[in-house]
Amino acid sequence: MLNQDTPSLDRDLRAWGALVVLPLCYVAAALWARQAGGPFWLWYNLDPAYFYLLDALNVLNLTPPGHIYHPGTPVQWLGALILKIASPFTGAAAITDAALAEPEVHLRLISTVLVLLNGAALVVLGRIGYRAFGGPAAGLLQLAPVISMVVLKNSYLVKPEALLLVTTLALASVSALSLDAGLLERRRNRFAFAFGVIAGFGVATKITALPVFLLPLFVLGGRGGRLGA
């Protein structure tokens, strides 16, 4: 029995190995682009990274954020969480002083976490795509963040677009999973809940992304098979 399972395990390990190649390339490309782009205080990097750093500090100090146009709330809360996890035994006032003294260091920390989140989301998308479509199609799905330099550039900046990439990859993952034969029919309520959470998170991140989250209406409306055709 062990000998019969071993080839399957080997294939699974090889598949996982292949599915992490493109996410690792994305992470390397995003960090390279960030290094080449220069510091966040340069005019073409400034909007709105410093706003979100300051509002992450506001959230950390339990005061209302001031920059709520997007509204961008998840970015602010995530920034506050990252800063606190990085200094778990330090008070909010001391973290604030350190961030204001070295804002670029703290922005790079938040940026790195955003890049790694996107990389992890790409691994998940690739695995689900491999299950739904097979190897080559999974690779094509994982190319999403690098099909445009605009997407790549925004994926490392501390702003809503970087978190929207994670959200969109999660949306694509759940949509691809719904194409598994019979799964949507058996677990429609779970899919509806997952799509609702993703859509709510995405709209809270940036309200202008709302049209993207109309996709679940077509999937849950019974057209999942047509989307995969």
C-alpha positions in Angstrom: 0.0 0.0 0.0 2.9 2.3 0.8 4.4 1.7 -2.6 1.2 2.6 -4.3 0.8 5.9 -2.4 4.4 7.0 -3.0 4.1 8.0 -6.7 1.0 10.0 -5.9 2.8 11.7 -3.1 5.8 12.4 -5.3 3.5 13.9 -8.0 1.9 16.1 -5.3 5.2 17.3 -4.0 6.4 18.1 -7.5 3.1 20.0 -8.2 3.6 22.1 -5.0 7.1 22.7 -6.0 6.1 24.0 -9.4 3.3 26.1 -8.0 5.7 28.1 -5.8 8.1 29.1 -8.6 6.0 31.9 -10.0 4.9 33.3 -6.6 8.6 33.4 -5.6 9.4 35.2 -8.9 6.6 37.7 -8.1 8.0 38.4 -4.6 11.5 38.9 -6.0 10.2 41.2 -8.8 8.1 43.2 -6.4 11.0 43.7 -4.0 13.3 44.6 -6.9 10.8 47.1 -8.2 10.5 48.6 -4.7 14.2 48.9 -4.5 14.5 50.5 -8.0 11.6 52.8 -7.2 13.4 54.6 -4.4 12.1 55.7 -1.0 8.4 56.2 -0.3 8.8 60.0 0.2 9.6 60.6 -3.5 6.7 62.3 -5.1 5.6 59.4 -7.3 5.7 57.1 -4.3 4.2 59.5 -1.7 0.5 59.1 -2.6 -0.7 57.8 -0.3 1.8 55.6 1.6 2.5 58.2 4.3 -1.2 58.8 4.8 -1.6 55.1 5.6 1.4 54.9 7.9 0.0 57.9 9.9 -3.5 56.3 10.0 -2.0 53.0 11.1 -0.5 54.8 14.0 -3.9 56.5 14.7 -5.5 53.1 14.8 -2.7 51.7 17.0 -3.4 54.6 19.4 -7.1 53.9 19.3 -7.9 57.3 17.6 -10.0 57.6 14.4 -8.0 57.6 11.1 -8.1 60.8 9.2 -7.7 59.6 5.6 -11.0 57.7 4.8 -11.6 58.6 1.2 -11.2 55.1 -0.2 -12.2 54.2 2.7 -9.1 52.0 3.0 -9.9 50.9 6.6 -8.4 47.3 6.2 -5.0 48.8 5.1 -5.0 51.0 8.2 -5.8 48.2 10.5 -3.4 45.8 8.9 -0.6 48.4 9.1 -1.4 48.9 12.8 -1.4 45.1 13.4 2.0 44.7 11.6 3.6 47.4 13.6 2.3 45.9 16.9 3.4 42.4 16.0 6.8 43.7 15.1 7.1 45.2 18.6 4.8 43.1 20.7 6.1 44.3 24.1 6.3 48.0 23.2 3.6 50.5 24.0 1.7 52.4 21.3 3.3 55.7 22.1 6.8 54.2 21.8 5.9 52.5 18.5 4.6 55.8 17.2 7.7 57.6 18.2 9.9 55.0 16.4 7.7 55.1 13.3 7.8 58.9 13.1 11.6 58.8 13.6 12.2 56.2 10.9 9.0 56.2 8.7 10.8 54.5 5.7 11.8 51.5 7.8 8.3 51.0 9.0 6.8 51.5 5.6 9.1 48.9 4.1 8.0 46.5 6.8 4.4 46.9 6.0 5.2 46.8 2.3 7.1 43.5 2.7 4.2 41.9 4.5 1.8 43.0 1.7 4.1 41.5 -0.9 4.3 38.2 1.0 0.6 38.1 1.4 0.2 38.4 -2.3 2.8 35.7 -2.8 0.9 33.4 -0.5 -2.4 34.2 -2.3 -0.7 33.2 -5.6 0.3 29.8 -4.2 -3.3 29.2 -3.1 -4.6 30.3 -6.5 -2.2 28.1 -8.3 -3.1 25.1 -6.2 -6.8 25.6 -6.8 -6.2 26.3 -10.5 -4.2 23.1 -10.7 -7.1 21.1 -9.2 -9.7 22.8 -11.5 -7.8 23.1 -14.8 -4.5 21.3 -14.6 -0.9 22.5 -14.6 -0.5 24.9 -17.5 -3.7 26.8 -16.7 -2.6 27.1 -13.1 0.6 28.8 -14.2 -1.3 31.2 -16.3 -3.5 32.2 -13.3 -0.4 32.9 -11.3 0.9 35.3 -13.9 -1.8 37.8 -12.9 0.3 40.2 -10.9 3.1 40.5 -13.5 1.0 41.0 -16.7 1.3 44.8 -16.1 4.0 46.9 -14.5 1.2 49.0 -13.1 -0.1 46.0 -11.1 3.4 45.1 -10.0 4.2 48.6 -8.8 1.0 49.0 -6.9 1.4 45.6 -5.3 4.2 46.8 -3.0 3.1 50.3 -2.1 1.3 50.9 1.2 -2.1 51.7 -0.3 -5.4 50.0 -1.0 -4.3 48.6 -4.4 -1.8 46.3 -2.8 -4.4 44.7 -0.5 -6.9 44.7 -3.4 -4.5 42.4 -5.3 -4.8 39.9 -2.4 -8.6 40.3 -2.4 -8.8 39.8 -6.2 -6.6 36.7 -6.0 -8.9 35.3 -3.2 -11.9 36.0 -5.4 -10.3 34.2 -8.3 -9.4 31.3 -6.1 -13.0 30.8 -4.8 -14.4 31.3 -8.4 -12.0 28.6 -9.7 -12.9 26.3 -6.8 -16.6 26.6 -7.7 -15.8 25.0 -11.0 -15.0 21.7 -9.3 -17.7 19.3 -10.5 -20.8 19.4 -8.2 -19.0 21.3 -5.4 -21.0 24.5 -6.0 -24.3 22.7 -5.9 -23.4 20.9 -2.7 -22.0 23.9 -0.8 -23.7 26.9 -2.3 -24.2 28.6 1.1 -20.5 28.3 1.9 -19.6 29.8 -1.4 -22.0 32.6 -0.9 -20.5 33.3 2.5 -17.0 33.2 1.2 -17.9 35.5 -1.7 -19.6 37.9 0.7 -16.6 38.1 3.0 -14.3 38.8 0.1 -16.6 41.4 -1.5 -17.1 43.2 1.8 -13.4 43.2 2.5 -12.6 44.5 -1.0 -15.2 47.3 -0.9 -13.9 48.4 2.5 -10.4 48.5 1.1 -11.4 50.6 -1.9 -15.0 51.3 -2.8 -14.3 51.9 -6.5 -13.4 48.2 -6.8 -17.1 47.3 -6.3 -17.7 46.3 -10.0 -15.1 43.5 -9.6 -17.2 41.9 -6.9 -20.2 41.4 -9.2 -18.6 38.2 -10.5 -20.0 36.1 -7.6 -23.5 36.9 -8.8 -22.9 35.1 -12.0 -21.1 32.2 -10.3 -23.9 31.7 -7.6 -26.5 32.3 -10.3 -25.7 28.9 -11.8 -23.4 30.1 -14.6 -20.2 28.7 -13.0 -19.9 26.1 -15.8 -20.2 28.8 -18.5 -17.5 30.8 -16.9 -15.2 27.9 -17.2 -16.1 27.0 -20.7 
